[in-house]
Amino acid sequence: MGHSTKRAATYADLVAASDLLIAEIIFGRLVTHRRGDPRHNRTVTSLNTLLAPLFLHEGQQPDAWIGLYRPEVHLGPHVVVPDLAAWRRWRLTPFPEGDWIDIAPDWACEVLSPETERRDRDEKSTVYAKAGVCHLWLVNPASRTLEAFERRSGKWLLLDVFRDDAKVAVAPFANLAFSLEPLWRFNSPATRAASTANRMKD
């Protein structure tokens, strides 16, 4: 019997995807997922705000950071959209003019959801490591954790796991300490219980 061949996804396929979805090409497959529920998006926005002192006042120092929210990044044959990503300023000078960036970020962050966690941990983290991303954070609103990884010898090494309202100071932003509490402010067990009770009253 002959083997059926499936056409590799193209950038035209990605562009044609619904604007309501985040579309990526990973290992030749077009993969899509929703843009996240309000709590997921709140976590992304809160983390971006906490890191803003690094991203909004980068100055002219060569080791300063440029951070972006859900950028389209082309890494060889892969097209990925991390929830957050950052580059050393000198690596994005001059700043790209096109619709995407084809330089691997120095740091990428994925906020996990039930829909994306397996892909983020497996295929997407592999893409980041092979492309030369140095640091990866995986943030899980459900378990209220932040896992910080560093790439060493082409593999991800887990540096630390932070939980609940822990104070975070870890590479590559070890000079900026912040509490995780704002990331789950609307995702605590007490908040969920109160929300459920209110719905039952209605």
C-alpha positions, -999 to 999 in steps of 0.1 A, spaced: 0 0 0 12 35 -7 17 60 20 -4 91 19 15 123 21 2 154 38 11 188 24 33 209 47 15 240 59 26 273 43 26 308 54 -5 314 32 -23 288 53 -13 307 85 -25 341 71 -58 325 61 -66 313 96 -93 331 115 -84 364 132 -100 349 164 -72 323 166 -35 324 172 -20 304 143 15 289 142 35 265 120 53 239 140 71 210 123 52 216 91 18 216 107 -6 245 110 -17 246 146 -43 271 160 -57 279 194 -79 304 209 -65 336 223 -72 326 258 -99 331 284 -100 363 305 -79 348 333 -53 335 309 -50 369 292 -50 387 326 -20 366 336 -1 375 304 -9 412 308 1 412 345 34 396 338 41 420 310 33 449 334 56 434 361 85 433 336 77 467 321 105 485 340 129 464 319 110 467 286 98 503 286 130 520 297 156 501 278 178 532 272 209 528 250 227 502 270 238 473 249 225 448 275 191 465 277 159 445 267 132 450 241 101 430 251 71 423 229 36 409 235 27 380 213 51 387 185 52 366 153 86 350 152 100 330 123 125 304 134 137 285 103 107 265 90 87 273 122 64 303 129 56 307 166 38 333 186 50 333 222 28 350 248 58 372 256 93 375 242 123 397 247 156 404 229 187 421 240 185 456 224 217 452 203 202 421 186 172 441 173 192 471 162 180 483 138 145 473 148 128 450 122 105 468 97 84 438 85 54 420 99 75 395 118 109 389 134 132 362 122 157 365 151 153 341 179 144 359 212 168 357 241 138 349 264 104 335 256 74 330 279 44 308 274 13 310 296 -1 275 296 -37 266 291 -54 231 289 -55 236 251 -18 245 247 2 230 276 13 198 259 24 216 227 41 243 247 60 219 268 70 194 240 72 207 204 73 244 210 100 242 237 120 220 213 117 246 186 129 273 210 159 253 222 170 244 186 166 280 175 190 292 202 165 308 227 185 311 260 157 313 285 122 300 287 95 306 313 64 284 315 36 301 336 6 280 346 -24 299 360 -41 266 370 -13 255 393 -2 290 401 34 283 391 63 298 371 90 274 359 122 291 347 145 272 323 179 279 309 193 263 277 225 245 283 242 223 257 210 225 236 188 212 264 165 229 289 177 230 325 151 238 351 165 266 373 136 270 397 98 267 402 80 295 419 45 291 434 15 311 446 27 345 459 64 337 459 90 364 452 107 359 418 142 369 409 156 345 383 175 346 350 174 363 327 158 390 349 174 383 382 179 420 389 142 426 389 123 410 418 85 408 418 57 388 435 36 363 416 5 373 434 -8 398 407 -7 369 381 -34 350 399 -53 377 415 -85 366 397 -77 330 398 -75 321 435 -96 294 450 -114 320 471 -122 340 440 -135 310 421 -156 299 451 -171 334 454 -178 335 417 -196 302 417 -217 312 448 -227 344 431 -238 325 399 -259 301 420 -277 330 436 -286 345 402 
